Amino acid sequence: MFSKKNKWHLAATSLGVLYAVALLIFAADVFNHEQNIAQTFYDILLHLLPTAVILLIVFVAYNRPLIGAIIYLVLGLMYIITGWARMHWSAHVLIAGPLLLLSALYITAWKSNK
């Protein structure tokens, strides 16, 4: 599937998987010795939800790059809009920045396949 013509598709898919792996770091903060096992299990499932969503979108975008680009664009813009007053600008760069980059890469991949 990945030929020289689809290098943008390969880059976008690889970056999407790497972004999902990077989100796994946030799941490490659930381990608190003051919680019981059931609460820790619930918290880790809750923290792994964004990673699962990103991997699902990577799967969709792998098959339909334009749909993936639109979803990533909407997610990135929603994160910026909903958290603008509450978060430092660096949080937007670290979380929404890769989403917007993924959107641009999938748009480029979609255009290169036409």
BELLIN-V823336 format. One record per backbone hydrogen bond with DSSP energy under -1.0 kcal/mol. NH is the residue of the N-H (numbers start at 1). CO is the residue of the C=O. If there is no record, write none. Layout:
NH;CO
NH;CO
This chain:
3;1
6;3
7;4
10;6
11;7
12;8
13;9
14;10
15;11
16;12
17;13
18;14
19;15
20;16
21;17
22;18
23;19
25;22
26;23
27;24
28;25
30;27
32;30
35;32
40;36
41;37
42;38
43;39
44;40
45;41
46;42
47;43
48;44
52;48
53;49
54;50
55;51
56;52
57;53
58;54
59;55
60;56
61;57
62;58
63;59
64;60
68;64
69;65
70;66
71;67
72;68
73;69
74;70
75;71
76;72
77;73
78;74
79;75
80;76
81;77
82;78
83;79
87;83
91;88
93;89
94;90
95;91
96;92
97;92
100;96
101;97
102;98
103;99
104;100
105;101
106;102
107;103
108;104
109;105
110;106
111;107
112;108
113;109
